[in-house]
Amino acid sequence: MNCKQFNSISLEEVLLSLGHLPTKQNEKEAWYLNPFASESQASFKLDKRINAWYLHSEGVGGNNTDFMKKYLNTSVNEVLGWAQKQNFSSFHQQQQIKKSEPNYRIDEILDLQNPNLKQYLQGRGLSPKIYEYIKEVRFTIGNKKLYAIGFENLSGGFELRNAFYKGSLFKKDVSIIDLSSNDQGKSNIQDRAVQGVVVFEGFIDALSFIELQKSFAGDILVMNSIALLNKSLEHLKNYRDINLFLDNDNAGIKCRSEIIKFFPEAKDHSGIYSNHKDFNEFLIQRMKNNISNKAEKQSEKFPDQDKHQFRNQELKIKNSNGFKRKR
C-alpha cells in the first residue's frame, strides 16, 4: 500500500478502527473529540467531501497519512506498514472497482471436512455443535490455493479464518443468524419485528455464544467489522430486546457506547467476560478450567504413587495447543 492508496480510504473508517466515534455529524462533516489528547469539546473536524481533517485546538490538519503520522508518532513507512495490516472495507471496495479481473476466486464451498480446520475450532473452544453455521471455503488468491472456515454475510461475502489466515472475500456486510428456527435468517429480516438479538463484532465470538447457550431463541447479529456500525444500527431498529457482547478493547467500548446512545434500552453484557478481551477468550478459559477440574477429580481416584505421573499427563493436556493461532 502506498500513500495515495491509504489516503483514498475513508478517514471515518480509519477513526472508527481506532475506536473514535463522532459526537455529531451530517452528510458533509463529522466532529470528534481530539484523538491526540483529552478534551471536553469536540475540536477535530472531518470533512467527508474531501476526506481531510482539521484540529481547531492545535491548528493542524491534513490527510490520512498526516493523521496517522501524528497519531502513532512515527514515519510514513511505519504508517503504511500499519495500514497494510488493517482490513479496511472501503479499500477493498476500491480495489474491486479498479480491477476488471479480481486476483482471487472461490473454488469450492463445502460442509466442514478439513481436520486442520476442525482442530483450529477445537482450540478456540468450539465443538461440532457450531458446524452448521459455517462452511469450508476453498479459494485461490493469485496462484496460491488456500482453505479456511467461511462465515457468510447478508451480501454473499465471506469472513475467512484458519490458524494462519484472517481475511474476507467479496463484499463486506453484517451477518444474521436466526436461532429461533435454527437457520440463517437471510430473508425478510427487515419485514418482521424480532423479539431479541445478541450483537457481536466477530463470528468466532458469535459461535462461542452458540456453543454455550442452551435456550436463547432469537437472532445473532455479527457486525464482521466495527466499520459496519451504521449498517448494524439500521438492522437493530427491528429489535425490541438488544443484548451487546462487544469486545473489551477501546474500539469495542466506543462502539458499545454508540449503540447504547441510539438504543438506551440495549443491555451490555461485557461484565460477564470483563477479565477477557472478547467472548471467545472467555469460552477458552472456561474450557481450560473444566479440563483442570476434571483432571483434579480424576487424580483423586489414583493411588498416591500414581498421582505424579497423572499430573505430568495433565500438564501435557494443558500445553497441547501446538500451532500458532491468528485471531
C-alpha positions as CSV (number, residue, x, y, z in Angstrom):
1,M,0.0,0.0,0.0
2,N,1.3,3.5,-0.9
3,C,0.3,6.9,0.4
4,K,-2.2,7.5,-2.5
5,Q,-4.0,4.3,-1.7
6,F,-4.1,4.9,2.0
7,N,-5.3,8.5,1.6
8,S,-8.2,7.2,-0.6
9,I,-9.6,5.2,2.3
10,S,-12.4,6.8,4.3
11,L,-10.8,8.6,7.2
12,E,-14.1,7.9,9.0
13,E,-13.4,4.2,8.8
14,V,-9.8,4.8,10.0
15,L,-11.0,6.7,13.0
16,L,-13.6,4.0,13.8
17,S,-11.0,1.3,13.6
18,L,-9.1,3.1,16.3
19,G,-12.2,3.4,18.5
20,H,-13.1,7.1,17.8
21,L,-16.7,8.0,17.1
22,P,-18.1,11.4,16.2
23,T,-20.0,13.5,18.7
24,K,-22.1,14.9,15.9
25,Q,-22.2,14.6,12.1
26,N,-24.1,15.1,8.9
27,E,-23.6,14.2,5.2
28,K,-20.8,16.7,4.8
29,E,-18.8,16.7,8.0
30,A,-18.2,15.0,11.4
31,W,-16.9,16.3,14.7
32,Y,-14.8,14.3,17.1
33,L,-13.1,14.8,20.4
34,N,-9.4,15.4,20.0
35,P,-7.9,11.9,19.2
36,F,-4.4,13.1,20.3
37,A,-5.3,14.5,23.7
38,S,-8.2,14.7,26.2
39,E,-10.8,17.4,25.7
40,S,-14.4,18.0,26.6
41,Q,-15.5,19.9,23.5
42,A,-15.1,18.4,20.0
43,S,-12.5,20.3,18.0
44,F,-11.5,17.7,15.5
45,K,-13.3,18.2,12.2
46,L,-13.6,15.6,9.4
47,D,-14.6,17.0,6.0
48,K,-16.2,14.0,4.3
49,R,-16.4,15.6,0.9
50,I,-12.6,15.8,0.6
51,N,-11.7,13.2,3.2
52,A,-9.5,15.6,5.2
53,W,-9.2,16.6,8.8
54,Y,-8.5,19.7,10.8
55,L,-7.9,20.0,14.5
56,H,-9.0,23.5,15.6
57,S,-7.5,23.3,19.0
58,E,-4.0,22.9,17.5
59,G,-4.4,24.5,14.1
60,V,-3.2,21.4,12.2
61,G,-4.8,19.1,9.7
62,G,-4.2,17.0,6.6
63,N,-4.9,13.6,5.0
64,N,-4.9,10.1,6.4
65,T,-1.1,9.8,6.3
66,D,-0.7,13.1,8.2
67,F,-3.2,11.9,10.8
68,M,-1.6,8.5,11.4
69,K,1.9,10.1,11.5
70,K,0.8,12.3,14.3
71,Y,-1.4,9.6,16.0
72,L,1.4,6.9,16.0
73,N,4.2,9.5,16.3
74,T,6.1,7.7,13.6
75,S,7.4,7.8,10.0
76,V,5.4,7.4,6.7
77,N,6.9,4.0,6.2
78,E,5.7,2.8,9.6
79,V,2.2,4.3,8.9
80,L,2.0,2.4,5.6
81,G,3.1,-0.8,7.3
82,W,0.4,-0.4,9.9
83,A,-2.2,0.4,7.2
84,Q,-1.2,-2.7,5.2
85,K,-2.1,-4.9,8.2
86,Q,-5.7,-3.5,8.5
87,N,-8.8,-4.7,6.8
88,F,-10.4,-1.5,5.6
89,S,-13.6,-2.3,3.7
90,S,-13.5,0.9,1.7
91,F,-10.1,0.0,0.3
92,H,-11.4,-3.5,-0.7
93,Q,-14.3,-1.9,-2.4
94,Q,-12.0,0.4,-4.4
95,Q,-9.8,-2.5,-5.4
96,Q,-12.8,-4.4,-6.7
97,I,-13.9,-1.4,-8.8
98,K,-10.5,-0.7,-10.2
99,K,-9.7,-4.3,-11.1
100,S,-11.6,-5.7,-14.1
101,E,-10.5,-9.2,-13.1
102,P,-10.0,-9.9,-9.4
103,N,-6.9,-11.9,-8.4
104,Y,-9.0,-14.2,-6.2
105,R,-11.8,-16.7,-6.6
106,I,-13.8,-19.2,-4.6
107,D,-13.2,-22.7,-5.9
108,E,-15.5,-24.7,-3.6
109,I,-17.9,-24.2,-0.7
110,L,-18.4,-27.3,1.3
111,D,-19.6,-28.5,4.7
112,L,-16.7,-28.6,7.1
113,Q,-14.4,-31.5,6.4
114,N,-10.8,-30.5,6.8
115,P,-9.3,-31.9,10.0
116,N,-7.0,-28.9,10.4
117,L,-9.9,-26.5,10.4
118,K,-11.7,-28.7,13.0
119,Q,-8.6,-28.7,15.1
120,Y,-8.4,-24.9,14.9
121,L,-12.0,-24.6,16.1
122,Q,-11.4,-27.1,18.9
123,G,-8.5,-24.9,20.0
124,R,-10.9,-22.0,20.1
125,G,-13.3,-24.0,22.4
126,L,-15.8,-24.8,19.6
127,S,-17.4,-28.2,19.1
128,P,-19.3,-29.8,16.2
129,K,-22.4,-28.0,17.7
130,I,-21.5,-24.9,15.6
131,Y,-20.6,-26.6,12.3
132,E,-24.0,-25.9,10.7
133,Y,-23.3,-22.2,10.9
134,I,-20.1,-22.2,8.9
135,K,-18.6,-23.6,5.7
136,E,-15.3,-24.8,4.4
137,V,-14.2,-22.4,1.7
138,R,-11.5,-23.4,-0.8
139,F,-10.2,-20.4,-2.6
140,T,-7.3,-19.1,-4.7
141,I,-5.5,-15.8,-4.3
142,G,-3.1,-15.1,-7.1
143,N,-1.5,-18.5,-7.7
144,K,-1.9,-19.7,-4.1
145,K,-4.6,-22.2,-3.2
146,L,-6.0,-21.8,0.3
147,Y,-8.8,-23.1,2.5
148,A,-10.5,-21.6,5.5
149,I,-13.6,-21.6,7.7
150,G,-16.1,-19.4,5.9
151,F,-18.8,-17.4,7.6
152,E,-21.3,-15.8,5.1
153,N,-22.7,-12.3,5.4
154,L,-26.0,-10.9,4.1
155,S,-24.4,-9.9,0.8
156,G,-23.0,-13.3,0.0
157,G,-19.4,-12.3,1.1
158,F,-17.4,-14.5,3.4
159,E,-15.3,-13.8,6.5
160,L,-12.4,-16.3,6.4
161,R,-10.3,-17.8,9.3
162,N,-7.8,-20.6,9.8
163,A,-4.9,-21.0,12.1
164,F,-2.7,-18.7,10.0
165,Y,-5.1,-16.6,7.9
166,K,-7.6,-13.9,8.6
167,G,-9.4,-12.1,5.8
168,S,-12.6,-11.8,3.8
169,L,-13.8,-12.3,0.2
170,F,-16.3,-10.2,-1.8
171,K,-18.5,-7.5,-0.3
172,K,-18.3,-6.8,3.4
173,D,-21.6,-6.9,5.3
174,V,-23.2,-7.9,8.6
175,S,-24.4,-11.4,9.2
176,I,-27.6,-12.5,11.0
177,I,-28.2,-16.0,12.4
178,D,-31.7,-16.9,13.3
179,L,-31.7,-19.2,16.3
180,S,-35.4,-19.3,16.6
181,S,-35.7,-21.5,13.6
182,N,-32.1,-22.9,13.9
183,D,-31.3,-21.5,10.4
184,Q,-29.5,-18.5,9.0
185,G,-32.1,-15.8,8.6
186,K,-31.4,-14.0,5.3
187,S,-35.0,-13.3,4.1
188,N,-37.4,-10.8,5.4
189,I,-35.1,-9.6,8.1
190,Q,-36.4,-6.0,7.9
191,D,-40.0,-7.0,7.4
192,R,-40.6,-8.7,10.7
193,A,-40.4,-7.4,14.3
194,V,-38.0,-9.8,16.1
195,Q,-38.1,-10.1,19.9
196,G,-34.5,-10.5,20.8
197,V,-31.0,-10.1,19.3
198,V,-27.4,-10.5,20.6
199,V,-24.7,-8.5,19.0
200,F,-21.0,-9.5,18.4
201,E,-18.2,-7.9,16.5
202,G,-16.8,-11.1,15.1
203,F,-18.2,-14.5,14.1
204,I,-15.9,-16.6,16.4
205,D,-17.4,-14.8,19.4
206,A,-20.9,-15.4,18.0
207,L,-20.1,-19.1,17.6
208,S,-18.8,-19.1,21.2
209,F,-22.2,-17.9,22.3
210,I,-23.9,-20.6,20.4
211,E,-21.5,-23.1,22.0
212,L,-22.6,-22.0,25.5
213,Q,-26.2,-21.0,25.1
214,K,-29.0,-23.6,25.8
215,S,-32.3,-21.7,25.4
216,F,-31.8,-18.4,23.5
217,A,-34.4,-18.2,20.7
218,G,-33.7,-15.0,18.7
219,D,-31.2,-13.5,16.3
220,I,-27.5,-13.1,16.4
221,L,-26.2,-10.0,14.6
222,V,-22.5,-10.2,13.7
223,M,-21.0,-6.9,12.7
224,N,-17.9,-8.5,11.0
225,S,-16.2,-5.1,11.3
226,I,-16.8,-2.1,13.5
227,A,-16.6,-0.1,10.3
228,L,-20.1,-1.5,9.7
229,L,-21.6,0.2,12.8
230,N,-24.0,2.3,10.8
231,K,-25.4,-0.6,8.9
232,S,-25.7,-2.6,12.2
233,L,-27.7,0.3,13.7
234,E,-30.1,0.1,10.8
235,H,-30.7,-3.6,11.5
236,L,-31.0,-3.1,15.2
237,K,-34.1,-0.9,14.7
238,N,-36.0,-4.2,14.0
239,Y,-35.5,-5.5,17.6
240,R,-37.1,-4.8,20.9
241,D,-34.5,-6.6,23.1
242,I,-30.9,-5.7,22.2
243,N,-28.1,-7.6,24.0
244,L,-24.5,-6.5,23.5
245,F,-21.4,-8.8,23.7
246,L,-18.8,-6.5,22.2
247,D,-15.0,-6.6,22.8
248,N,-13.5,-5.2,25.9
249,D,-10.9,-3.1,24.0
250,N,-11.1,0.6,23.2
251,A,-12.8,0.2,19.9
252,G,-15.4,-2.2,21.4
253,I,-16.1,0.1,24.3
254,K,-16.6,3.1,21.9
255,C,-18.8,1.0,19.6
256,R,-20.9,-0.2,22.6
257,S,-21.4,3.4,23.8
258,E,-22.6,4.5,20.3
259,I,-25.2,1.7,20.1
260,I,-26.5,2.5,23.6
261,K,-26.7,6.2,22.6
262,F,-29.1,5.2,19.8
263,F,-30.8,2.4,21.8
264,P,-30.7,3.3,25.5
265,E,-32.6,0.1,26.3
266,A,-29.8,-2.1,25.0
267,K,-28.2,-4.3,27.6
268,D,-24.4,-4.5,28.0
269,H,-23.2,-8.0,29.0
270,S,-19.5,-7.4,28.8
271,G,-19.2,-7.7,32.6
272,I,-19.7,-11.5,32.1
273,Y,-16.2,-11.6,30.5
274,S,-14.7,-8.4,31.9
275,N,-11.3,-10.1,32.5
276,H,-11.0,-11.2,28.9
277,K,-10.7,-9.3,25.6
278,D,-13.7,-10.9,24.0
279,F,-16.3,-13.6,24.4
280,N,-14.2,-16.3,22.8
281,E,-11.3,-15.8,25.2
282,F,-13.9,-16.2,28.0
283,L,-15.0,-19.5,26.4
284,I,-11.4,-20.8,26.1
285,Q,-10.7,-20.1,29.7
286,R,-13.9,-21.9,30.8
287,M,-12.8,-24.9,28.7
288,K,-9.3,-24.9,30.4
289,N,-10.9,-24.6,33.8
290,N,-13.2,-27.5,33.0
291,I,-10.3,-29.7,31.9
292,S,-8.4,-28.8,35.0
293,N,-11.3,-29.5,37.3
294,K,-11.9,-32.9,35.6
295,A,-8.3,-33.8,35.9
296,E,-8.2,-32.9,39.6
297,K,-11.3,-35.1,40.3
298,Q,-9.8,-38.0,38.2
299,S,-6.5,-37.8,40.1
300,E,-8.2,-38.4,43.4
301,K,-9.0,-41.9,42.2
302,F,-5.3,-42.8,41.7
303,P,-3.1,-44.2,44.4
304,D,-0.6,-41.7,45.8
305,Q,2.3,-43.3,43.8
306,D,0.4,-42.7,40.5
307,K,-0.6,-39.1,41.1
308,H,2.8,-37.6,40.0
309,Q,2.5,-39.5,36.7
310,F,-1.1,-38.3,36.2
311,R,-0.2,-34.6,36.9
312,N,2.6,-34.8,34.3
313,Q,0.0,-36.0,31.8
314,E,-2.4,-33.2,32.8
315,L,0.4,-30.7,32.0
316,K,0.7,-32.2,28.6
317,I,-3.0,-31.7,28.0
318,K,-2.9,-28.1,29.0
319,N,0.0,-27.4,26.7
320,S,-1.2,-29.5,23.7
321,N,-2.1,-26.4,21.6
322,G,0.7,-27.0,19.1
323,F,0.1,-24.3,16.5
324,K,0.2,-20.5,16.5
325,R,-3.3,-19.1,16.0
326,K,-4.0,-15.8,14.3
327,R,-7.2,-14.0,15.6
